Amino acid sequence: MTRIRIVGACLVAVFAIAGIGAGSAAASPVPTWYECAKASPKNTGGYKNKTCTEASEPGKGGYVLQEGIGKGKEFKGKGGAAVLHVKTWLGDDKVQCASSKDNGKLALPNKEEDVTVVYSKCVALGTKNCSTAGAKKGEIKITGLKGELGILDETGPVVGLKLESEAHPGPNGTLVVFGCEDLEATVTGGIIGAVQKDVNAVSKESETVDTPAEIIGEHEYGSYKYKPLVNPLGWASEEGEINAEIEADLKGEIAKIERPIIKTLICGEYIKSLLGVECTPEAYAGLSATEVNKGEALMIKA
């Protein structure tokens, strides 16, 4: 959901992003916002041009690459189709939105603040129009998000952006509540997507790709078996912890995975008529989306 940035990325990247493997990774450096600024005093920098791509003689260039977020201007972005997958024993029940937009602010060393994401023309189960309270028909608005950059995979490297509620952070914090006619969905947790375009390169444009995959194994509900679709669970340095938690979840040793993973609770008359209960059990979910943001000319140094 943010600078949630909406649909796409190759399958190879999914497993790299997931950080799932045989053992723990070494501690990763923290990706940090950098700016290409004018050297002060004049002509004492290491670069000739304002994107810091042309090296000068040491200490004679007009520009220097340093930690910073430029003038601190707000970033804004747009995304195409977005799909929230709630894959359970009932099938892959989807909330599909036609487009999105977002905005927010950056903060050193690797943060995002005051992030808002608005999804438009959202429909659940193919026909039920969805919206948050006070929003337009078909509009799901998520406010008060905060972001953090991290390393998803050392190769490349692959940088990720984790988004969660600023007021209610953590695995159980509520992201948004929205209605879909005779349904009400509560979405909790967080989401991690892969960041592109401004990693180790100064750019005014940044792209975040959210890609769900079947990376937490086969689950059971009664006689039914299914594989939830979820987004990456954490950073490369947490690989061992992630594997252990997935295994414990599959064995029923823990109630749920305590990670920045989207979880949904769906209630309402439709559920009551279908299952005879007020709400479905809480289910893992995943977002498929890509969003392109524009703002200051910056680099994520990783």
N, C-alpha and C positions, 0 to 999 in steps of 0.2 A: 504494500500500500504505500507510497512515496516518493519526496523526490521519488515516489514509488515508481517506477518506470516499467513499462508494460509489454508483452508477449514476444517470446522468441529466445534464442541462444541454442547452440548445437548440443546434442546429447553427450558428446565427449566432455563438454564444459560442465555439464550437470554433475558428473561424478567427480570431476576435479574440484568443483565448487563445494560439493558436499563434504569433502575432507574425510571420507571414510576409507580406511585402509588397515593395514596390519601393524598397528603399533602407534606410538605417540610421536608427533612431530616436535622438532626443537622450537624454542620460543621464537616468535616472529617479530620483526621490527614493526613499530607502529607507523602506518601510513600517515603522512602529515601534509597539510596544505602549504604550498609554496607559491610565491609570487616572483615574477621577473620585474624588479624595480630599478629605477634610475640610480646609478652609483652615486654615493655621497661620501667624500668629496667627488667632484666630477671626474670621469675617466679614471676610476680606480677599481672598476669591476672586472669580471672575467668573461663578459660577453659583449658582442658588437650590436646585437639586435634585441628588440623588445619582447621576443619570445624565448630568448636565451637558448637559441639553437646554434648560433655561430660564435665559437670561442675566439677570444681576443688574446693578445699577449697578456700574460698574468699581470693583473693590476693596472691595465691600461684601457679596459673596455668601458663602455658607457652604461652597462647594465650588470646587475648582480642578482643571482638566484638565492632567495632567502625565505625563511618561514614567514607566512603572511597570507592575508585574505584580501589584498588590494584595498579598496575603499569601503569594503564591507557591505556592498550593495546586495539587495535581495536577489536570489535566483528564482527564475520562473521556468516552468516546463509544460510540455504536452505529451500525451501518450495516445496510442491507438486502442484497439480492442483489449479488454482485460477480462480474465476469467478466474473466478474463485472456485476451485474444485473441492467439493466435499465428498470424497470417495469413501463409501462405507459398504456394508452388506446390502444396502438398498440400491447400490449403483453409484455412478458419479453424478451427484446432484450439483448443478452449477448455478452460480450467479454470474451472468454475462453482462458486461457494460460496453457500450460502443466506443467511448473515449474517456480521457481524463485530463486534468490539469493540476499543477501543484505549484507551491511557492514556499520559500523558507529562507533562513539565514545560515551562514557558516560561522564557525568559531574555532579558534586554535585550541589544541593542535590538530584534531581530527573529528570535529563535531558538526552536527547540524542542529538547528534550533527553530522553534516556532513553525514547524512544517505543517502545511495543510494540503490535503489531497481531495479532489472532488471528482467522482466518477459520474458519468452521465449516461442516460438511457439504459438503466440497469434493470434486468429482468431475471427472475428466478424460475427454475423449472420450465423455461421456455415461454411462459405467458404471464407470470405474476410480476407486476411493476413494483420495484423496490425504491425506497427513499428513507432518509433519516428525518427525524422530527424537525419540522419547520423548513425543510428543503423542498425544492421543486419536485414534481412527479418524476420518478426515474432517476433521482439524483442522490447519491450516497456521499456525504461529506464527512471527512475524518480530519479533526483538528487536534492541535496540541501534541504533535509527534516530535520526538527527538531522534537524531541519528548519530551513528558512530562508525568510523571506518576501521577495517581490520583486514588481515590477510587470510583469504580462503584457501589459497594454494601457493606454495613457494615457487612453483614453476611459472615463469612469466615475468613477475608474479601476478596472481589473480587477486584483485582488491575487491572487498565486499562492503556493502553498506547495510548496517542493521538499523531498523526503525522500530520504535516502540512508543508507548504512551509516555509523555513527560510527567503527567500527574500520577499515573498508575503504572510505573515501569515493572518489568519482570515478566516471567512466564504466564502469570495469571492476571496481568493487568488488562483492563478492558480497552480495546482499540476503538470499537464502534458498535452501536446498536441500531439496527434498521428494520423496517417493516416491509413485507412483500404481500400486501393484501391480507389474507388470513394466516400469514406466517410472521414470526418475529425472530430475527437472528441476532445473537450476541457473539461478537468476534473478540477473542482475547489473544494475548501473547505478543509476538513480534514477527518480523520477517527480515531475511537477509537476501540481498540480490547482488549480482556481479556488476561492478562499475567499469566502464570503458571510456575511451577517447581522451581523458585527461590524466591517465596514469603514466607518470614519468614523461609527460609532455605538456607544455603550457597550451591551454585551449580555453576558449569561452564556452565550449559545449561539453557536456558530460552526459553519458547515457547509463542508465541502470536497467539491468535485465533480470527479471524475476522468473525463475524456471523451476517448476515443481517436478519431482520424480519419485519413483517407488524405492526410496532409500532407507526405509525403516522396517522392511520385512513384511511378512504375511501375517495378518491379524485374523482373529476368529470372533464370531458372534454367534453363539449357539452352534448350529451345523454349517454356518456360512463362513467362507474364507474370502479375504480381500486384502489388497495392498494399497494403503493410503498414499495419496500424492501430497508431498510436502516439499517445502523449500529447504535450503541448507540449514543445518542445525547449529553451526558455530564456526570458529576459526581453526586454522590448520594446527595451531598449538594445543587445541582441545581435542584432538583426534581420539586419543585413548579414552578420555572421559565420555565422549559421544558414543563410541562403540559399546562401552560398558552400559551406558544408559539405555541404548537401543535393545541390547540383550536382556537387560532386566525388565524392560517394558514387554518384550515378547513372552517372557516367562511369567508375567503377571506379578513380579516381585515389587513393582512400583505402580502407582495408580495411573501415572501418565509421564511423558517425557517433560522434564522441567527445563526447557530450552526456549530460545526465541522462535517458536514454531506456532503457526496460526492454529487456533482451536475454535470450534463453533458449537453453539448450543441453539437448536431450532425448536421453537414452541409455536402453539397456535391451534386453531380449529382444524386446519388441514391435517396436522400431525395427529390430532385426537381422532379424527375420522379414519385415518389411515392405519394407525397403530394402537389406538385405544388408550393412549397416554398423552399427558399435556405436552411433554417435550421429548425429543430424541436424546439418547445419551450424548455427552460431549464427544465431538469427533475431531480428529486431526484434519487440517485442510491446507491447501497450497494455492498460491497466486501465480498465474501466468500473465506476464505483462512486460512491457518495455516503455520507458519514459525518457525523453530527451530534455535536458535542462540547459538553459543559457544564463550566463551571469558574468562575473569577473573573469579575466584571463588568468587562470590559475593552473597549478599542477598538483596532483597527488603524488608526492614522492614516496616510493615504496621500495 
